[in-house]
């Protein structure tokens, strides 16, 4: 497969998403093209130092960067201001002090990209950022669009997802599909939830592609994965171009996420983000069916896809409805405590609304396993 490039043009910022097998081997050259500097910071998921961190570091040094390596624990409980503070301290103590030109290269999944991205946005009032996602979920969603941030504890002991953050566009997003070979099957499937979500929002033909190529996708066919990543990225880029700061249409990208974040906020529920998105999408479709926005047949097409990819439709543990509703109040889209939901309008379209009846929201939670 030859390289694919998706150009992102924003007000005051422009960059490319480069999708190319084997790209990691020439990472240094690609970073130098967008962020030349004597030094760099490589922020890497501690679990992938051996398969991906070492070749990335070698490539950066070969390109002339004096590189400081910072390892991060890719868990939601570590995606905090304390971790960002530790990053600042490591940069201050490094042998080569970062300058304002020093790029932060974020190598890992969405947690690493969000955390390192927020550190880049705030250290010295902003360092260049290069996203190098190593999970499918980060490749098609988290690394695209400039959102960075960390979590904070909620008053009831739950987790406030991404409530502290900043918009900070990367200089480049560099995607090497070959690294997906090292993902667990569970983590790979989590990324497919975001692909399905993108199709529901903006492109019914992507859902057809996913259904037709499901076997090849699950077999990690390089060419098919390259096309899938490019198509999904183009959907997100098209929406971000119209609404960089999420004042309007970009909110559609949160389809299923208001439900998902409420699930992830529960300290006793063990779940990956992509799994929570799959459950959240199921709940959002229940709202859509009950309010006449979506047919049961269309919902069935989507839930069938999610099941084909081994994604859950219900929470792994039952959670009290009151806890879930309370967590929804802290969602970033909420206004004065009023819950705003992204709801499918058939397939390939969605809308944001704040007038879903309480009993319909409760029914949606019930369909994914909430209890009174």
N, C-alpha and C positions, 0 to 999 in steps of 0.2 A: 504494500500500500504506500503510495506517495504521501507526502505531507499535506495536510489540510490547514487552511488559515481562515479564521473568522475575524474580521476587523471590527473593532469597537470604537465608535466615534462619539465622544461626549463633549459637552461644553467645557473647554479648558483641558481636556484630556483625550488621548487617543492611544490605543494599544492593540496588539494582536493576541488572539488565542491561537497558538500553534499546536496542532495535533499530529504527532509523528512518531512511529515506532523507533526505538533506539535513541530518542532525543536526549536522554539523560547523559549519554556519553559525551555530548558536546554542549553540556549545560553552560560551562564557563564562557564559551564564545557567544552564546545567545544572551547571557546576562550582560556581558561586556558591551553588546550592541545597543542595549537600552539603558544601562546604568554603569558607565565607566567610572572606576574609582580604584585607588590603591588597596582598599580593604572591603571586606564583605562579612555579613553575619549569616551563617547557615543555621536556621532553626529547624530541627528535624525530630520527628517522632522517634522516641527512644527504641521502639520495637523494630524500626526499619533501618537502623544505622548500618548493619552489615550488608543487607542486599542493596540498599539504595543510597544511604548516606555516604558510604565510603567512595563509590564512584563519583557522586556529586561533588564531594570535597576535593577529590583528585582533579576533577575537571575545572573547578573554580581556581585551584592553585596553579594549574597549568596555564590558565588564562591570565595569571599575574595577580590574583587577589590574595592578600594576606587575610586568611579566613578564620574567624572566631566561630566555633561550633557550640550551639546551645541545644541541649536535648530537652524535649518536652514529653510529659506523660499525657497521652491522648485519651483522657477521660473527662467527662463533663465536670466531675468534682474538682478537677485541676484547672479548669478553664475559668480562672479567677484573676482578680486584681493582684493577689499575692504572687501568682505565677508571672504576671507582667512585671511586677516590681523586681522579682528575681532576675528576669531577663535584663532589666535596666542595670542591675548591679553587676551582672556578668559582663555586659558591654563596657561598663566603667572600669572593670578590673582586667579587661583583656589586654594582652601585650600591645596590640595595635588599637588605639582608641578609635571608635567609629567617627567618621566625619559626616556632614550632611549629605555627602555624595555616596556614602556607603550603602549598598543595597542590602535589604533583609530578604533572604531567599527562604521562603516557607515551603519545606518539603514534608508532605504528609497529607492527612485527611483534613476535613473541615475544622476540627478542633484546633489543629496546629495552624491552619491558615487564618482562622479567626483571631487566635491569640497572638501569633507573631505579627499579623496584620495590624492589630490594635497597638502593639508595641512600636511598630514602624510608624504608625500615624502620629504617635505622641512623643517619641524620643527625639530630642532636638527639634521639636515642632514638625517632625515629619522626615522620615528616611524613605528612599525609593524602595518599593516593594515588588518582588517577583514571586508569583504564586506557581508552585510546582506540585500540583495535586497528585496524590498517589492512590486515591480511592475513586471509584466511579462516581459516588455521590458528590465529592468535591470537584471532580472534572466537569460535571454537567451543571453544577449549581453553586456550591459554597465558594469556589474560587473566582466565580464570575460576578462582576457588578460592583465591587468595591465595599461591600459590607464587612466590617470587622467588629469584634467585640467579645465580651466575656459575660459570665453569669454572675448572679448575686443571690444571696439567700433571701427568701420571702419571709414575711412576719410569722407565717404559720409553720416555718421550717422547711417548706418546699424550695424549689429551685426556680429563680427568675431567669429564663433563658434569654441571653443576649441583651439584657436591659442596659448594660454599660457598653458603649461602643462609638464608632465613628465611621463615616464614609471616607474611604481612602482607596482610590483607584490604583491598581497595580501598573507597573510599567510593561508587564507582559504576563501572560498565563501560558505556561509551557506544559503540554500534556503528552506523556509517553504511555500509550496504551499497553506496552509490554509489561509495565510494572504491575498490571492487574493480575498477573499470574501468581503473585505472592499474597494476594488477598485471601482471607477465608471466604468460603462460599456464602456464609451469612452476611459478611460485610459487602460482598459483591452484590448480592440481591438487594441490599439496602439502597444502593444507587439506582437500581431499576425502578424503585418507587418514585423517585424524582423524574425519571423519564416518562413514566405513565402519567404523573401529575402534569407535566408539560404538555403532553398530548391532549389531555382533558381541557386544559386552559385554552390552547391556541391552535392545535393541529390534529384533527381527527386522523389524517393519513399517517401520523407517527404511531398512533395506536394500531393501525393496520400493519405497519412495518414491524412493530413489536410482536404482534400475533403471528405474522408470517415467518419471522426470523427467530422465534423464541428458542428453538433448539440450538441454532448457531450461536446465539447470544450466550446461552448458558454453557456452551462448549468453548467460549472465549475465542471465537473466530475473529482474528485481528481485523480483517477488512470490514466485517459487519460491525464490530465495535467502533471502528473509526467513523463509519457512517452514522451510527447511533449517537455517538458523542457530538459529532458536528451538528446533526439535526437538532438535538436537544439544546446545545449551546446557542444555536441561531435563534431559537425561540426566546431564550432568556435575554440574549443581547438585543433582540428587536424590541422587547418590552423595556429594558433598561435604557436604551437610547431615548425612548419617549419620556421616561420618568426616572431620572437618575437618583433622586432623593426620596422616592416613594411618597410623593404627594398625591398620586392618583393611580394610574393604571398598574404601576409596579406592585401594588398591593395584591394583585391577582396571583402573583407568584407564591403567595402564602396560602394557596388553596390547601386545606387540610391541616395547616400549621397551627391555627388557633386551638383546635382539638389536640393536635400532636404535642404542642408545648405544655398543655395542661396535663397530659399523661406523663410527659418527661419530668414535670415538676414534682411528681409523687415519689418520695424517697424510697418506698418499698417496691416500686415497679422496676424490674430489670428489663431494659429495652434499648435497642439502638434507635438512632434518630430516623433512619429510613423505615424501620418497622412502625414507629409512631406515626410517620407520615402516611403510611399505608392504612393504618387504622383511622387516622384523622380524615383521610380522603373518603373512606367508607362512611364515616359519620356525616361528612359534608354532603355526600350523595344521598343519604337518607333524608336530609333536610330538603335537598333539591326535589326528590321524588314527592315528598309530603306537601311541598308548596307548588307543585305543578311545573317545575322548571326542567325536569328530566323524566324520561320514561323509564319504567322498570327494566325494559329491554336494554337500553343504553347503559344503565347501571350494571346490568348483568355482564355486559361486554367488558367493563372495566374490572369488576370484581373477579371475573374469570381470568383476566390477565394477571392480576395480583396473585391469585392462587397458582397460576402456571409458574410464576417466578418464585413461589415458595414464601410469599409475604403474608403476614397475618391480617385478618379482618376484625379481630377482637383483641382486647387487652389480655395479656397473659395472667394477670391477677385482677380480681374484681375490686373496684374502687368506689367509695361512696360518691354519689352524684353531687352532694354539697361541696365536697373537696374539689371536685373537677370544675364546678361552676365558679368557685372562689378563685381558683387558679386562672381561669379565663379572664377575670377582671384585670389581671396584670398584663395581659397581652398588649404588645406595643400598638396594635391597631385600635384598641379600646379608647373611647373618648368619654371622659367624665364617668368612667366605670361602665359605660354602655358597650356591650359586646358587639363587635362588627365581624361578620363572617364573610368569607369568600365562598360563593356557592356556584356550582356548575350550571350552565344554561345549555342543556343538551351536551353534545360532545364538540370540543373545539372552541368553546366560549365559556366565560364565567363573569360574575359580577360581585361587587361588594355591597353588603346590605347590613343595616342595623335594626331591621324591623322583623326579624324572625321571632314568632311567638315563643314564649318560654316553654310551653308544652312540647313544641316541635324540637327545640334544643334538647329537652329532657329525653324525648323519644330517640333522638339521634345517639345520645349517650347510651341509652338502654340497648340499642342495637349493636353496640360494640362492647357491651359487658358491664356497664355501670350498674350499681345497685342503690336503691333508695336508702 
